[in-house]
């Protein structure tokens, strides 16, 4: 543990020097990247430095107790030593907890993709419900949510919706949302009041930095075309929509939400980079999945993770047997209780791996 803490502290010192460099101050993107990394390790470094300072004080007190001193001084040193040992033990537990929960990607921003599964039009409406839920949750957490790509249906649902989320702990919290979400309710189009079951898939992808993933321009095919759907006359007269295809992987991304071709291209590249990094990580996950007893919030996106049951006003997360009868509140973005339960379960699982 202490070797790991030494490494973190050393990197912290390097980051402080990098942030003081004139070249990095002038490079806004690099400066923000280093500042975010520094912020992510600040708590661990602060506690570790306090731990080392306390350890030195303990050594001094133990040295006093070994010497021939007045009884009053020995009693005082003994009392202080006991208090300092208790403090150090608590600090050590905090440090262990931080390191167990440390995730190299915890501080990164994310791109979330939601698509309908089984259920036709009702599934598309459920996608809209989930999008609204995450939008409200992001607002509660003070995160910045940016719409990147959306394919709406005539009835108010979505064939697909993609958005980015930036903010403290966004990935650490939202990664547990990846998987199949199931809804059980009576659709508005159902005349006989029968309950239908529909699904939607949620994928939470890390938004990579330039250092995380290199893409060769020669591997890309970029096509432009006229946007379809709402947008007025401007959409019909300009080739503002962009489709980027990564030839080696076959992954293609299209964006048409913006009036500017450049803005659509920029958003498409961000989504493409996230999907390529996710593909790489999914391949690595499959190699080790057989060796794990369970997965909470990572890996298998085909897993049914949660059910939203409208007749019973119930939400059940099947991974941790969590049930809440606050369906309306959860769909309004009140996900803190559920997220906390998932993070706690993930922490406990790591202790046994």
C-alpha positions in Angstrom: 0.0 0.0 0.0 2.7 2.4 0.9 4.6 1.8 -2.3 1.5 2.8 -4.2 1.1 5.9 -2.0 4.7 6.9 -2.7 4.0 6.6 -6.4 0.9 8.7 -6.2 2.7 11.4 -4.2 5.6 11.4 -6.7 3.1 11.9 -9.6 1.4 14.6 -7.6 4.7 16.5 -7.3 5.3 16.0 -11.0 1.8 17.4 -11.8 2.5 20.5 -9.6 5.6 21.2 -11.7 3.8 20.6 -15.0 1.0 23.0 -14.0 3.7 25.7 -13.2 5.3 25.3 -16.6 4.7 28.2 -19.0 4.1 25.8 -22.0 1.3 24.0 -20.2 -0.3 27.2 -18.9 -0.6 28.3 -22.5 -2.0 24.9 -23.6 -5.5 25.1 -22.1 -6.5 21.5 -22.9 -3.3 20.0 -21.4 -3.5 22.3 -18.4 -7.1 21.2 -17.6 -6.1 17.6 -18.0 -3.2 17.9 -15.5 -5.4 20.0 -13.2 -8.1 17.3 -13.1 -5.5 14.5 -12.5 -4.0 16.6 -9.6 -7.4 17.1 -8.1 -8.2 13.4 -8.3 -5.2 12.5 -6.2 -5.2 15.4 -3.8 -7.1 13.6 -1.0 -4.9 10.6 -1.0 -1.7 12.7 -1.0 -3.0 15.0 1.8 -3.9 12.0 4.0 -0.6 10.2 3.3 1.4 13.3 4.2 -0.5 13.6 7.4 0.1 9.9 8.0 3.9 10.4 7.6 3.9 13.4 9.9 2.1 11.5 12.5 4.4 8.5 12.2 7.4 10.8 12.9 5.7 12.2 16.0 5.1 8.7 17.2 8.7 7.8 16.8 9.7 10.9 18.8 7.2 10.0 21.6 8.5 6.4 21.7 12.0 7.8 22.0 11.0 10.0 25.0 9.4 6.9 26.7 12.7 5.0 26.4 14.7 7.7 28.2 14.9 8.3 31.9 12.5 11.3 32.4 10.3 12.6 35.1 7.1 10.6 35.7 4.9 13.5 34.7 6.6 13.9 31.3 6.5 10.1 30.8 2.7 10.0 31.6 2.1 12.9 29.2 4.2 11.3 26.4 2.3 8.0 27.0 -1.1 9.7 26.7 -0.1 11.5 23.5 1.3 8.3 22.1 -1.9 6.5 22.6 -3.9 9.2 20.9 -1.5 9.4 18.0 -1.6 5.7 17.5 -5.4 5.8 17.3 -5.3 8.7 14.8 -2.7 6.8 12.7 -4.8 3.7 12.6 -7.9 5.7 11.5 -5.8 7.4 8.8 -4.5 4.0 7.6 -8.1 2.7 7.2 -9.0 5.9 5.2 -6.1 5.4 2.9 -6.9 1.7 2.4 -10.5 2.7 1.5 -9.3 5.4 -1.0 -6.9 3.0 -2.7 -9.5 0.2 -2.9 -11.9 2.5 -4.5 -9.3 4.1 -6.8 -10.1 3.8 -10.5 -7.7 5.1 -13.1 -10.7 6.3 -15.0 -12.7 7.6 -12.1 -12.2 11.3 -12.9 -12.9 11.1 -16.6 -15.8 12.5 -18.5 -18.3 10.1 -20.2 -20.4 9.7 -23.2 -23.7 7.9 -22.7 -25.6 6.1 -25.4 -29.2 4.9 -25.0 -31.0 2.8 -27.6 -34.3 0.9 -27.6 -34.3 -2.9 -27.3 -37.4 -5.1 -27.5 -40.8 -3.4 -27.5 -41.0 -1.2 -30.6 -42.5 2.2 -30.1 -42.8 1.7 -26.3 -39.1 0.9 -26.1 -38.3 4.2 -27.9 -40.5 6.1 -25.4 -38.6 4.4 -22.6 -35.4 5.7 -24.0 -36.8 9.2 -23.7 -37.7 8.5 -20.1 -34.2 7.3 -19.3 -32.7 10.3 -21.1 -34.9 12.6 -19.0 -33.9 10.8 -15.8 -30.2 11.2 -16.5 -30.6 14.8 -17.5 -32.3 15.6 -14.2 -29.7 13.5 -12.2 -26.9 15.4 -13.9 -28.5 18.7 -12.9 -28.8 17.5 -9.3 -25.1 16.6 -9.2 -24.0 19.8 -10.8 -22.6 18.0 -13.9 -22.6 19.5 -17.4 -24.7 17.5 -19.8 -24.3 18.1 -23.6 -26.5 16.5 -26.2 -24.4 15.1 -29.0 -26.7 13.1 -31.3 -30.4 12.2 -31.2 -32.8 10.4 -33.5 -36.3 11.2 -32.3 -39.5 9.4 -33.3 -42.8 11.0 -34.2 -44.4 10.0 -30.8 -41.7 11.6 -28.6 -39.4 8.7 -28.2 -35.8 8.1 -29.5 -34.3 5.6 -31.9 -31.0 6.6 -30.3 -29.8 9.4 -28.0 -26.1 10.2 -27.3 -24.9 12.8 -24.8 -21.8 13.6 -22.8 -21.5 14.3 -19.1 -18.7 16.3 -17.5 -18.2 16.7 -13.8 -16.7 15.3 -10.6 -17.1 11.6 -10.3 -19.3 11.4 -13.4 -17.7 8.1 -14.6 -17.4 6.6 -11.2 -21.1 7.0 -10.6 -22.6 6.5 -14.1 -20.6 3.4 -15.1 -23.0 1.4 -13.0 -25.8 2.3 -15.4 -24.4 0.2 -18.3 -26.6 -2.6 -19.2 -30.2 -3.5 -20.2 -33.0 -1.6 -18.4 -36.5 -3.1 -18.5 -39.8 -1.3 -18.1 -43.1 -3.0 -17.3 -46.2 -0.8 -17.8 -49.4 -0.3 -19.8 -48.6 1.6 -23.0 -50.8 4.6 -24.0 -51.7 2.7 -27.2 -52.9 -0.4 -25.3 -56.7 -0.3 -25.4 -57.2 -3.4 -23.1 -54.9 -2.3 -20.3 -52.4 -5.1 -20.7 -48.9 -4.7 -19.2 -46.2 -4.7 -21.8 -42.5 -5.4 -21.1 -39.9 -3.3 -23.1 -36.2 -2.8 -22.8 -33.5 -0.2 -23.6 -29.7 -0.5 -23.5 -27.5 2.0 -21.8 -23.8 2.2 -22.6 -21.5 4.5 -20.6 -18.3 5.1 -22.4 -15.2 7.0 -21.2 -14.5 10.1 -23.3 -10.8 9.6 -24.1 -8.1 12.3 -24.1 -5.6 12.5 -27.0 -3.1 10.6 -24.8 -5.5 7.7 -24.4 -6.1 6.8 -28.0 -4.4 7.5 -31.3 -6.4 7.5 -34.6 -4.6 7.6 -37.9 -6.3 10.0 -40.4 -5.7 7.5 -43.2 -8.0 5.0 -41.3 -11.0 7.4 -41.6 -13.6 7.9 -44.3 -15.6 11.1 -43.9 -18.8 11.6 -45.8 -21.1 14.7 -45.8 -24.8 14.8 -46.7 -27.9 16.8 -46.2 -29.6 16.5 -42.8 -33.0 14.9 -42.5 -35.8 15.6 -40.1 -36.6 18.8 -38.3 -34.4 21.8 -38.9 -36.1 24.0 -41.4 -34.9 25.2 -44.8 -31.3 25.5 -43.7 -31.1 21.7 -43.1 -32.4 21.0 -46.6 -29.9 23.3 -48.4 -26.5 22.5 -46.9 -24.5 19.3 -46.5 -24.1 19.8 -42.8 -24.5 16.2 -41.6 -21.3 14.2 -41.2 -20.7 10.4 -41.1 -17.2 9.2 -40.1 -16.3 5.6 -40.6 -13.2 4.0 -39.0 -12.2 1.6 -41.7 -10.2 -1.0 -39.6 -13.0 -1.6 -37.1 -16.0 -0.8 -39.3 -17.4 1.5 -36.6 -19.4 4.4 -38.1 -20.8 7.5 -36.4 -23.2 10.1 -37.9 -24.1 13.5 -36.5 -26.6 16.0 -37.9 -27.9 17.9 -34.9 -25.8 21.0 -35.5 -26.2 23.5 -38.4 -22.4 23.6 -38.8 -20.6 20.8 -40.6 -17.5 21.4 -38.5 -19.5 21.1 -35.2 -21.1 17.9 -36.4 -17.7 16.5 -37.4 -16.2 17.4 -34.0 -19.0 15.7 -32.2 -18.8 12.6 -34.4 -15.1 12.3 -33.7 -15.7 12.5 -30.0 -18.3 9.7 -30.2 -16.0 7.6 -32.5 -13.0 7.9 -30.1 -15.2 6.8 -27.2 -16.5 3.8 -29.1 -13.1 2.7 -30.2 -11.7 3.0 -26.7 -14.7 1.1 -25.4 -14.3 -1.7 -28.0 -10.7 -2.1 -26.8 -11.7 -2.3 -23.2 -14.6 -4.6 -23.9 -12.2 -7.0 -25.6 -9.9 -6.9 -22.5 -12.9 -7.4 -20.2 -14.0 -10.6 -22.0 -10.5 -12.1 -21.5 -10.8 -11.7 -17.7 -14.5 -12.1 -17.2 -14.3 -15.8 -16.7 -12.1 -15.3 -13.7 -14.5 -13.0 -11.9 -17.3 -14.2 -9.7 -19.5 -11.2 -10.6 -19.6 -7.8 -12.2 -21.1 -4.7 -10.9 -21.3 -1.8 -13.2 -18.8 -2.9 -15.8 -18.4 -5.3 -18.7 -21.4 -7.2 -19.8 -23.8 -4.9 -21.5 -26.2 -7.7 -22.4 -27.0 -8.2 -18.8 -30.5 -7.2 -17.5 -29.6 -4.9 -14.7 -32.8 -3.1 -13.6 -36.6 -3.3 -13.9 -38.9 -0.3 -13.6 -42.3 -1.7 -12.7 -45.1 1.0 -13.1 -48.1 -0.9 -11.6 -46.2 -1.5 -8.4 -44.3 1.8 -8.5 -41.2 -0.4 -8.0 -37.6 -0.1 -9.2 -35.4 -3.2 -8.7 -31.7 -3.5 -9.4 -31.1 -7.2 -10.0 -27.3 -7.1 -9.4 -27.5 -6.2 -5.7 -31.2 -7.1 -5.0 -32.0 -3.4 -4.3 -35.7 -2.5 -4.4 -37.3 0.9 -4.1 -40.9 1.9 -4.3 -40.0 5.4 -5.2 -40.4 4.9 -9.0 -41.6 8.5 -9.7 -38.7 10.1 -7.7 -36.1 7.9 -9.4 -37.4 8.8 -12.9 -37.2 12.5 -11.8 -33.5 12.0 -11.3 -33.3 11.0 -7.6 -30.7 8.3 -8.1 -28.5 8.9 -5.1 -29.7 6.1 -2.9 -29.5 3.6 -5.8 -26.0 4.8 -6.9 -24.7 4.7 -3.3 -25.9 1.1 -2.9 -24.2 0.1 -6.2 -20.9 1.8 -5.3 -20.9 0.3 -1.8 -21.5 -3.2 -3.3 -18.7 -2.6 -5.8 -16.3 -1.6 -3.0 -17.2 -4.7 -1.0 -16.7 -6.9 -4.0 -13.2 -5.5 -4.6 -12.1 -6.5 -1.1 -12.7 -10.2 -2.0 -11.1 -10.2 -5.5 
